[in-house]
Amino acid sequence: MMSRKKQTERLQRFCEYIARKTERLEEYSRRYSLARGVVFFTILAFGYFTSGAINDYLYVLGLLVGIVGFLYLADRHQKVHKAIEKLGHLKEIKQQHIARLELDWEKIPKRRYDKDVKDHPFANDLDIVGNYSLHHLVDSSLYEGGSEKLLSWLMNEIPVKEDILLRQKLIRELIPLQAFRDKLSTIGRYTQSHTSEKDWTEDRMLAWLRQPEQTGYKLPLLVLSLLSVSTLITAAFAWTGIVPVIVPLISLLLYLSYYKLKSDMIAGLFEAAYQMEKMLGRFRGLLAHVEDFKVSNKENLQKLLEVYQSAETKPSVYLKKVKKLISAASLQANQVLWPLVNLVLPWDMYYSMKMEKLKKELEPRLAEWLDTFYELEALNSLANFGALHLEYTFPELTNNSSVLFEAKELGHPLIPVHQKVANDFKVEEGKDLFLITGSNMAGKSTFLRTVGINLCLAYAGAPVNATSLNTNLFRVFTSINVKDSLEGGLSHFYAEVRRLRTLLNKLGNEEEFPLFYFVDEIFKGTNNRERFQGSTAFLKEIAGNNGVGMVSTHDLELATLEKEIPELSNRHFAETIEHGRMSFEYKIKEGPCPTTNALKIMKMEGLPVE
């Protein structure tokens, strides 16, 4: 297995390769620029000096050859520019891979998330969302839909075993397909870089497609067609003098008046056609890449991509049909031809009717393509995460009645590798409440988060930061980073009390899965005597309920409850002091913590200690 250092070096070498290739293409670009300039001025010189001096046919032929040569060079030059731009995006992808490996947060793209998660069972406490979070680290999606799909998996409150196992299979199949993922991301970045703020989003396009179908086109089209035919026939008769000129003019006036009366039926045709063409143009490259990708020996991925690759639903079939219609509907862009055509034919009315029928046909297809694409993006994010952390492992979901959770070398994915300390941890039936004691900074809170965040990864279908992890399915709940609320007038203590009340309610609910809950520094917002009394009562209340609990505390006196509560086990983190310096192992050990360090820390920092 490739080490983290070697993986980083490999990515850096690839970035250097891209840089060298870009330099060669930039040299080609300069040559094409020079060649275009030479050809352009040659055409001008040829046109000026040979005008009237050579045969007209040779003159025209020479100009055509020069123009064709110039257009060819322009096309080649544009392709070189496009290749340079795409290589730049690919290099950026690889650099971001390195940033994710090294937890260089400033170089990992951030996605704004405005929803309040303070009432979510675990998202805030386990750093699932926001800056420097698990979602920030893992999410490599380009589109909002893909990012939200990933987040919904990481924040899912009720795990579904079938869904998790399917995502595991898909991610396993996607991990080796680095080139497929990188190309998809490169195409996406390229198309996004050529998108303007005025372009419709995918959601707006779907909303437009889902508008109720407008009907009633047949009668206006029939009337307009009859008036159009009448105008053309009477105009021909007027040309030959059979009827007066006033007759076709009256027919034309009636045609235009009726067209004006029904103008609301064609309102927005050009804008909708233009936006549809732009959006499908943006997605054409992405959809084509997925449609053309040959999947072999990967039955789950093949099934996922079936919507793009089956003959009945493949995007290219629909995109050709859409392009033809949109090209016709976009005639409004031609301010010379458009009024002339509509002057004699109900062109816009006809294509408005066709557009309404297209909306009905395209909406379910586009919705399915986009939804599957967003799922693919979310899966690719987790596959990138797995590919960058080959030392991680996929958890095994069990239904074990004796060992509920067992992890080997469990670590926290948001801690740099040189600072990370891994732990083994096991939960057995009947001993499923853990009181974790330890000194300040010894690692209690981090360990609670370590177990919790790996459960979130496991239930998302992703690999976890462990050499092995076997776990039953649980609901997850935390009371770790409880904050006071100035807005709600809540003190820290009262906010914690309310959070723990919610925990008791969830433990009392009759749910399919037990609760795995984490409580950090229980009742730290009150005095020693009341904290001890409240903690004692709370631990006795939650013991033996439908859940597994990990509760950390500074109160060493609570460790004596192991004799009173059969389900409770003591665990601790300790520190050592050598030569006036404090060091921590960050290793969880059995039993209560034998030492404290608050006074030592005060003394080391020069504070008075009695």
C-alpha positions in Angstrom: 0.0 0.0 0.0 1.3 3.4 -1.0 2.3 5.6 2.0 0.9 9.1 2.5 4.3 10.6 1.6 4.7 8.6 -1.6 1.1 9.4 -2.6 1.8 13.1 -2.2 5.0 12.9 -4.2 3.2 11.0 -7.0 0.6 13.8 -7.2 3.3 16.4 -7.2 5.1 14.7 -10.0 1.8 14.6 -12.0 1.4 18.3 -11.4 4.9 18.9 -12.8 4.1 16.7 -15.8 0.9 18.8 -16.4 3.0 22.0 -16.1 5.5 20.7 -18.7 2.7 19.7 -21.1 1.1 23.1 -20.7 4.4 24.8 -21.6 4.5 22.8 -24.8 1.0 23.7 -25.7 1.6 27.4 -24.9 4.5 27.2 -27.4 2.2 25.7 -30.0 -0.3 28.5 -29.2 2.3 31.1 -29.9 3.2 29.4 -33.2 -0.5 29.3 -34.2 -0.8 33.0 -33.4 2.2 33.8 -35.6 0.9 31.6 -38.4 -2.6 33.2 -38.2 -1.0 36.6 -38.5 1.1 35.6 -41.4 -1.8 34.1 -43.3 -4.1 37.0 -42.5 -1.7 39.6 -43.9 -0.9 37.3 -46.9 -4.6 37.2 -47.8 -4.7 41.0 -47.6 -1.5 41.3 -49.7 -2.8 38.8 -52.2 -6.2 40.5 -52.5 -4.6 43.9 -53.0 -1.7 43.1 -55.3 -3.4 40.6 -57.5 -6.7 42.3 -58.0 -7.3 42.7 -61.7 -3.8 41.3 -62.4 -4.8 37.6 -62.6 -7.7 35.5 -63.8 -10.9 36.1 -61.8 -11.3 32.4 -61.1 -7.7 32.2 -59.8 -8.2 35.3 -57.8 -11.3 34.0 -56.0 -9.7 30.5 -55.6 -6.6 32.1 -54.0 -8.8 34.1 -51.6 -10.9 31.0 -50.7 -7.7 28.9 -50.0 -6.4 31.7 -47.8 -9.6 32.0 -45.9 -10.0 28.3 -45.4 -6.4 28.1 -44.2 -7.0 30.9 -41.8 -10.2 29.3 -40.4 -8.3 26.0 -40.1 -5.5 27.6 -38.1 -8.1 29.5 -35.9 -9.9 26.2 -35.2 -6.6 24.5 -34.2 -5.6 27.4 -32.1 -8.9 27.4 -30.3 -8.5 23.6 -29.6 -5.0 24.3 -28.1 -6.4 27.0 -25.9 -9.2 24.7 -24.8 -6.6 22.0 -24.0 -4.5 24.5 -22.0 -7.5 25.5 -20.0 -8.5 22.0 -19.3 -5.0 21.1 -18.2 -5.1 24.0 -15.8 -8.3 22.6 -14.3 -6.8 19.1 -14.0 -3.7 20.5 -12.3 -6.0 22.4 -9.9 -7.8 19.0 -9.1 -4.5 17.3 -8.3 -3.3 20.2 -6.2 -6.6 20.0 -4.2 -6.0 16.2 -3.8 -2.6 17.1 -2.2 -4.3 19.7 0.0 -6.9 17.1 1.2 -4.1 14.7 2.0 -2.2 17.3 4.0 -5.3 19.0 5.5 -4.2 22.3 4.0 -7.7 23.8 4.5 -7.1 27.1 2.8 -6.5 25.3 -0.5 -9.5 23.0 -0.2 -12.6 24.7 -1.8 -15.2 25.8 0.7 -18.9 25.5 0.1 -21.2 27.9 1.9 -23.8 26.2 4.1 -26.4 28.5 5.7 -28.7 26.0 7.4 -28.8 26.0 11.2 -27.7 22.6 12.5 -27.7 23.4 16.2 -30.7 21.1 16.7 -29.3 18.3 14.6 -28.5 15.2 16.6 -24.7 15.2 15.8 -23.7 17.4 12.8 -22.4 20.4 14.8 -20.6 18.4 17.5 -18.9 16.0 15.2 -17.7 18.7 12.7 -19.8 17.3 9.9 -20.6 20.6 8.2 -19.0 24.0 7.9 -15.4 25.1 7.5 -12.7 22.6 8.5 -15.3 19.9 8.7 -15.7 16.4 7.3 -17.9 17.7 4.5 -15.3 20.4 3.7 -12.6 17.8 3.5 -14.5 15.1 1.5 -16.7 17.2 -0.8 -15.2 17.5 -4.3 -18.6 18.0 -6.0 -18.9 20.9 -8.5 -22.7 21.2 -8.4 -24.8 22.1 -5.4 -27.0 19.0 -5.9 -24.0 16.7 -5.6 -22.7 18.5 -2.5 -26.1 18.3 -0.8 -26.5 14.6 -1.7 -23.2 13.9 0.0 -24.1 16.0 3.1 -27.5 14.2 3.4 -25.6 10.9 3.6 -23.1 12.2 6.2 -26.0 13.7 8.3 -28.4 10.9 7.9 -30.1 10.2 11.3 -31.5 6.7 10.5 -29.1 4.3 8.8 -30.5 2.0 6.1 -28.3 -1.1 5.8 -29.2 -1.8 2.1 -28.4 1.7 1.0 -25.1 1.7 2.9 -24.0 -1.6 1.5 -24.9 -0.4 -2.1 -22.9 2.8 -1.6 -19.9 0.8 -0.3 -20.0 -1.4 -3.5 -20.3 1.6 -5.8 -17.4 3.4 -4.0 -15.2 0.3 -4.2 -15.8 0.2 -7.9 -15.2 3.9 -8.4 -11.9 4.1 -6.4 -9.7 2.6 -9.1 -11.4 4.8 -11.8 -9.2 7.9 -11.1 -9.1 8.9 -14.7 -12.8 8.8 -15.1 -13.4 10.9 -12.0 -10.7 13.5 -12.9 -12.0 13.8 -16.5 -15.6 14.3 -15.3 -14.4 17.0 -12.8 -12.2 18.6 -15.5 -15.1 18.9 -17.9 -17.4 20.2 -15.2 -14.9 22.9 -14.1 -14.4 23.9 -17.8 -18.1 24.3 -18.4 -18.7 26.1 -15.1 -15.9 28.6 -16.0 -17.9 29.5 -19.1 -21.2 30.0 -17.3 -22.5 33.5 -16.7 -24.6 34.7 -13.7 -27.6 35.2 -16.1 -27.7 31.6 -17.1 -30.5 29.5 -15.5 -29.5 27.1 -12.9 -30.5 23.4 -13.1 -33.2 23.9 -10.5 -34.7 26.9 -12.4 -34.7 24.9 -15.6 -36.5 22.0 -13.9 -39.0 24.4 -12.4 -39.7 25.8 -15.8 -40.1 22.3 -17.3 -42.5 21.4 -14.5 -44.9 24.3 -15.1 -48.4 23.2 -16.1 -48.5 22.5 -19.8 -50.1 25.3 -21.8 -52.8 24.1 -24.2 -55.2 25.6 -26.7 -52.7 26.1 -29.5 -54.7 24.2 -32.2 -57.4 26.7 -32.8 -55.1 29.8 -33.0 -52.7 27.8 -35.3 -55.6 26.8 -37.5 -56.9 30.4 -37.7 -53.4 31.9 -38.3 -52.6 29.2 -41.0 -55.8 30.0 -42.9 -55.1 33.7 -42.7 -51.5 33.1 -43.8 -52.6 31.1 -46.8 -55.3 33.7 -47.6 -52.7 36.4 -47.5 -50.3 34.6 -49.8 -53.0 33.6 -52.3 -54.7 37.0 -52.4 -51.2 38.6 -52.7 -50.5 36.4 -55.8 -53.9 37.4 -57.2 -53.2 41.1 -56.5 -49.9 40.7 -58.3 -51.7 39.5 -61.4 -54.4 42.1 -61.1 -57.2 39.7 -60.4 -58.1 41.3 -57.0 -57.3 44.8 -55.6 -54.2 45.2 -53.4 -56.5 46.1 -50.4 -57.6 42.4 -50.2 -54.2 40.9 -49.2 -53.5 43.9 -47.0 -56.8 43.3 -45.1 -55.9 39.6 -44.7 -52.4 40.5 -43.5 -53.9 43.0 -41.0 -56.3 40.4 -39.6 -53.4 37.9 -39.4 -51.2 40.3 -37.4 -54.0 41.5 -35.2 -54.9 37.9 -34.2 -51.2 37.1 -33.7 -51.0 40.1 -31.4 -54.1 39.0 -29.5 -52.5 35.6 -28.9 -49.0 36.9 -28.1 -49.2 35.7 -24.5 -49.0 32.1 -25.8 -45.5 32.7 -27.3 -44.2 34.9 -24.5 -40.8 33.8 -23.2 -40.3 31.3 -26.1 -36.9 32.8 -27.1 -35.6 33.1 -23.5 -36.6 29.6 -22.6 -35.1 28.1 -25.8 -31.9 30.1 -25.3 -31.5 29.0 -21.7 -32.3 25.4 -22.5 -29.7 25.4 -25.2 -27.2 27.0 -22.9 -27.8 24.6 -20.0 -27.9 21.4 -22.2 -24.8 22.7 -23.9 -23.1 23.0 -20.5 -24.1 19.4 -19.5 -23.6 17.9 -23.0 -19.9 17.2 -22.3 -20.5 15.8 -18.9 -23.4 13.6 -20.0 -21.5 12.5 -23.1 -18.5 11.4 -20.9 -20.7 9.3 -18.7 -22.7 8.0 -21.7 -19.6 6.9 -23.5 -17.7 5.5 -20.5 -17.3 1.7 -20.9 -18.1 -0.1 -17.6 -16.7 -3.6 -17.3 -16.9 -6.0 -14.3 -18.6 -3.3 -12.2 -22.2 -4.4 -12.1 -23.4 -1.8 -9.5 -21.8 1.1 -11.4 -23.2 -0.2 -14.7 -26.7 -0.2 -13.2 -26.2 3.3 -11.8 -25.1 4.6 -15.2 -27.8 2.7 -17.1 -30.0 5.8 -17.3 -27.2 7.4 -19.5 -26.3 4.3 -21.5 -29.5 2.4 -22.4 -30.8 3.0 -25.9 -34.2 4.4 -24.7 -32.9 7.0 -22.2 -29.4 7.9 -23.3 -29.0 11.8 -23.3 -27.6 12.0 -26.9 -30.9 10.8 -28.4 -32.8 13.5 -26.6 -30.2 16.2 -27.0 -30.3 15.9 -30.8 -34.1 16.2 -30.7 -33.9 19.2 -28.4 -31.2 20.9 -30.5 -33.3 20.8 -33.6 -36.3 22.3 -31.9 -34.3 24.9 -30.0 -32.5 26.0 -33.2 -35.9 26.6 -34.8 -37.3 28.3 -31.7 -34.3 30.6 -31.5 -35.1 32.3 -34.8 -36.0 35.4 -32.7 -32.3 36.0 -32.3 -32.2 37.0 -36.0 -33.8 40.4 -36.0 -34.0 40.5 -39.8 -35.3 37.0 -40.7 -37.5 36.5 -37.7 -40.1 39.3 -38.4 -40.2 38.3 -42.1 -40.9 34.7 -41.4 -43.5 35.4 -38.8 -45.1 37.9 -41.1 -46.3 35.1 -43.4 -46.1 32.0 -41.1 -47.2 31.5 -37.5 -43.6 30.3 -36.8 -43.4 31.2 -33.1 -46.9 29.9 -32.3 -46.1 26.5 -33.9 -42.8 26.2 -32.1 -44.3 27.3 -28.8 -46.7 24.4 -29.1 -43.8 22.0 -29.9 -41.9 23.4 -26.9 -44.8 22.7 -24.6 -44.8 19.0 -25.8 -41.0 18.9 -25.4 -41.2 20.1 -21.8 -43.5 17.2 -20.9 -41.2 14.7 -22.6 -37.9 16.2 -21.3 -38.7 17.0 -17.7 -38.7 13.4 -16.3 -35.6 12.6 -18.3 -33.6 15.7 -17.2 -34.7 15.2 -13.6 -33.5 11.6 -13.7 -30.2 12.5 -15.4 -29.5 15.3 -12.9 -30.5 13.2 -9.8 -28.3 10.4 -10.9 -25.5 12.8 -11.8 -25.6 14.4 -8.3 -25.5 10.9 -6.8 -22.5 10.1 -9.0 -20.8 13.3 -7.9 -21.4 12.4 -4.2 -20.1 8.9 -4.8 -17.0 10.3 -6.6 -16.3 12.6 -3.6 -16.3 9.5 -1.3 -14.3 7.5 -3.9 -11.7 10.3 -4.0 -11.6 10.2 -0.2 -11.0 6.5 -0.3 -8.4 6.7 -3.1 -6.4 9.4 -1.1 -6.6 7.3 2.1 -5.8 3.7 1.0 -4.9 2.9 4.6 -8.6 3.4 5.6 -10.9 0.4 5.5 -14.6 -0.2 4.7 -16.5 -1.1 7.9 -18.5 -4.3 8.3 -22.1 -3.8 9.3 -23.1 -6.5 11.7 -26.0 -7.5 13.8 -24.1 -9.0 16.6 -25.8 -9.4 19.9 -22.6 -9.8 22.0 -20.1 -7.4 20.4 -21.9 -4.2 19.3 -18.9 -2.2 18.1 -15.3 -3.1 17.6 -12.6 -0.9 16.0 -8.8 -1.4 15.6 -6.5 1.6 15.3 -9.4 4.0 15.1 -8.2 7.6 14.3 -9.8 11.0 13.6 -9.8 11.8 9.8 -9.6 15.6 10.5 -6.3 15.4 12.5 -3.0 15.6 10.6 -1.3 12.2 10.3 1.8 13.3 12.2 -0.4 14.3 15.2 -2.9 11.5 15.1 -2.9 8.7 17.7 -5.1 5.6 16.9 -7.0 3.6 19.5 -8.7 0.2 19.8 -12.2 0.3 21.2 -14.8 -2.4 21.8 -18.3 -2.3 23.1 -19.9 -5.5 24.4 -23.5 -6.3 25.3 -24.2 -5.5 29.0 -21.1 -3.2 29.3 -22.3 -0.4 27.0 -21.9 2.7 29.1 -18.4 4.2 29.4 -17.3 6.8 31.8 -14.2 8.4 30.4 -12.0 10.4 32.9 -8.7 12.1 32.3 -6.7 15.3 32.7 -7.2 18.5 30.7 -6.0 18.1 27.1 -5.5 14.4 27.5 -7.8 13.5 24.6 -11.3 12.7 26.0 -13.3 15.0 23.8 -11.3 14.1 20.7 -11.9 10.4 21.3 -15.6 10.9 21.6 -15.6 12.7 18.3 -13.3 10.1 16.7 -15.8 7.3 17.4 -18.7 9.5 16.3 -17.3 10.8 13.1 -16.2 7.3 12.0 -19.8 6.1 12.6 -21.0 8.9 10.3 -18.5 7.8 7.6 -19.5 4.2 8.0 -23.2 5.0 7.6 -22.5 7.2 4.5 -20.9 4.1 2.9 -17.4 5.5 3.0 -14.1 3.9 4.3 -13.3 4.8 7.9 -10.1 5.8 9.6 -9.3 2.4 11.1 -7.6 -0.9 10.1 -10.9 -2.6 10.9 -14.4 -1.6 12.1 -17.3 -3.9 12.9 -20.4 -2.1 14.0 -24.1 -2.7 14.5 -26.5 0.0 13.2 -27.1 2.9 15.6 -28.8 6.3 15.7 -26.1 8.8 16.7 -26.6 11.6 19.2 -24.1 14.0 20.8 -23.9 16.6 23.5 -20.4 17.8 23.1 -20.1 21.4 21.9 -23.2 22.8 23.6 -23.4 26.6 23.3 -25.3 29.2 25.2 -27.8 31.3 23.2 -27.9 35.1 23.7 -30.8 35.2 21.3 -32.9 32.6 23.2 -31.7 33.8 26.6 -30.1 30.4 27.5 -27.1 30.0 29.6 -24.6 27.2 28.8 -25.8 25.1 31.7 -29.5 25.4 30.7 -28.7 24.7 27.0 -26.9 21.5 28.1 -29.8 20.5 30.3 -32.2 20.8 27.4 -29.8 18.8 25.2 -29.6 16.0 27.7 -33.4 16.1 28.1 -33.5 15.4 24.3 -31.1 12.6 24.8 -33.4 11.0 27.4 -36.4 11.3 25.1 -34.5 9.6 22.2 -33.4 6.8 24.5 -37.0 6.4 25.6 -38.4 6.2 22.0 -39.2 2.8 20.6 -36.9 2.8 17.5 -35.6 0.1 15.3 -32.0 0.9 16.1 -30.4 1.7 19.5 -28.8 5.1 20.2 -25.0 5.6 20.2 -24.6 8.8 22.3 -21.7 10.9 23.3 -21.7 13.4 26.3 -18.7 15.5 26.9 -17.9 17.1 30.3 -21.3 16.4 31.7 -22.9 19.3 33.6 -19.7 21.3 33.5 -21.7 24.5 33.8 -22.5 24.1 37.5 -20.8 23.7 40.8 -19.0 20.6 42.0 -21.7 19.3 44.4 -24.6 19.7 42.1 -22.6 18.4 39.1 -21.8 15.2 41.0 -25.4 14.7 42.2 -26.8 15.5 38.8 -24.3 13.3 36.9 -24.9 10.4 39.3 -28.6 10.5 38.8 -28.3 10.9 35.0 -25.8 8.0 34.6 -28.1 5.7 36.6 -31.1 6.8 34.4 -29.4 6.2 31.1 -27.7 2.9 32.0 -29.4 -0.2 30.6 -31.5 1.8 28.2 -31.7 1.2 24.4 -28.2 2.5 23.6 -24.5 2.7 23.9 -23.1 5.7 25.7 -19.7 7.4 26.2 -19.7 10.1 28.9 -16.5 12.1 29.7 -16.0 14.0 33.0 -13.4 15.6 35.2 -15.1 14.3 38.3 -13.1 11.3 39.4 -15.6 10.6 42.1 -18.1 9.4 39.5 -15.7 6.5 38.7 -17.0 4.8 41.9 -20.4 4.3 40.2 -18.9 1.3 38.4 -19.8 -0.7 41.6 -23.4 0.5 41.5 -24.1 0.4 37.8 -23.5 -3.0 36.2 -23.5 -1.6 32.6 -20.8 1.1 33.4 -17.1 0.7 32.6 -14.3 3.2 33.5 -11.9 4.3 30.8 -9.3 7.1 31.0 -6.6 9.1 29.3 -3.5 10.0 31.3 -0.4 12.2 30.9 3.2 12.1 32.1 5.5 15.0 33.4 9.2 14.8 32.8 11.7 17.5 33.3 8.9 20.0 33.9 7.2 19.2 30.6 3.8 17.5 30.2 3.3 14.9 27.5 0.2 12.9 26.5 -0.1 9.5 25.1 -3.7 10.0 23.8 -4.2 6.3 24.4 -7.4 5.1 26.1 -6.9 2.8 29.0 -9.1 0.7 31.3 -10.1 2.0 34.8 -10.4 5.5 36.2 -7.8 8.2 35.7 -5.2 8.0 38.5 -3.9 11.5 38.1 -5.1 15.1 37.7 -3.1 18.0 36.1 -5.0 21.2 36.6 -2.8 22.5 39.5 0.3 21.3 37.6 -0.7 23.3 34.6 -1.3 26.4 36.7 2.1 26.0 38.4 3.9 25.5 35.1 2.4 28.7 33.7 3.4 30.7 36.8 0.0 31.0 38.5 -0.1 30.9 42.3 -1.0 27.4 43.6 -1.5 26.6 47.3 
